[in-house]
Amino acid sequence: MSPSLAPRLVVGTATLVLLLGHAPAPSQAQNQVVAPVDNATLARIEQYVADELDRYRIPGLAVGIVQGGETVYAGEFGEATIGGTAMASDNVFLLASVSKMITATSLMALVEDGLVDLHAPASTYLPELSPHGDQITVQDFMHHRSGLRRTEGASPFVGGEGASLPANVSRLGSLLRPGSGFEYSNANYDALALIVERASGMPYDRFVAQRVFAPAGMTESWVGPDGASTPRLATGHYRWILLGYRPHVPWMPPGMSGSYLSFSTVEDLSRLMIVHLNDGSIGGTEVLSPASVAALHRPYQYGPDDFPIGYAGGLSVFPGGRFVDEPDRLTDDVTHLVHSGASASYRSFLTMSPDTGIGVVLLANANDSSDEDIVPQIAQNISYLVYGEPTREIVASQDTLQRWGKELVLGVLVLQVVLAALSIRPLRGLRRRAPIRRSGWIILIAATALDLFVSAGLLVIIPGVAEAPLRVVASLPDYRLMIAALAIGLSWGAIRTALAVLWLARVRGRRSENELQASTAS
């Protein structure tokens, strides 16, 4: 939604602007030298993470820090299950949208082999995408410039579209919009995964295992739903409204293996960051060439010139530049490569800088769909501590409707129940053909107006805010119950309206009959 409302499984530009600052000037420094992370810094980081874990009641977190081509810290906090086993170094997490970094790395391996051309039309490898695929390049998919929308990338979470990678991608031909600008969509990277599969001649998960995971030494990483079957998978937790975190198994659609369905440990992801920060090599083994890594870090700019954020190969890129409001921050003077991942019950975030060779990854076995920016801000503060800088206050940065969406839906549901109960009395009056008081009419009209609002909410407002079809939102456990209750309320509303019209017609018929009798008698 990698969710918000959890289906917004994307890197939120507004969130990252909040995390990294705003309005950078041109870069004034490159290849910054940062002191090695010492024990005192690690102690501050551990205390900070422990405090935030307790503050937000997150079940478990895993932290990885790399510097100078090696992992300098890997630590686990909290529990893999609430009241259960402690988080361990070999616990595996669903990565959600951080999977895109893995997909882009795999694609570039095929570019090096001469089997994929980034500038070739997508239909070269996916003929089912013609004719629009003739005008969309492979690189357009990598940069989210195919015209595919967020909702189109979220829809496979529920339904047959997510049953397989070909089933997911085959539907995209008519949805492509050549010449479009940047719009983040999971569907772009699922298309790239199928290109990898077609060009390599082997299943996508097997290719990734052979060409990325094995040479990088990522021995506890998988692609596809089989990753969820490992006993080392940290139990995911979803935050219910009013009830807090509860165990929950999130969506595992096989057809989203390129954009969402990767599993890894914090130590394995730290190794992948080293590959990206060390010109494609780790421990003397070359995973990619320096030129390929440079291509993966070269973004398509979609932000304005005064804030030139871009998207590259599975990474958002914030170019270096000293921020005028905080001129002493080293972190604001270097280029940041960032990505975020969110599912219904897992959260991931990584940030790294080629200028300093520093990278931080944070994995959580829980997600709060009403405030998905908590974990990324914790991760960014860890990065600040690594640079020897003070942390920033964690603030809510999501839109009001996203942050308070559950409470608003619950409030509407309560109001719907109250009006349904109050409407019974005036309905009884109509049934007895008795006159209705003004208050009774107000209740009936208010109940009908609320029904219209609920209908608009289910059909337009909720899918619009979530940027996902209603069936995807309804797959979240607490939303499922509330949406079902709202639907039941609408059913009663339809029955109530039909009865009111019927009985009102009978009342008017009786009045007409009485008036006729009175007229005849006179």
Disulfide bonds with the S-S distance in Angstrom:
none
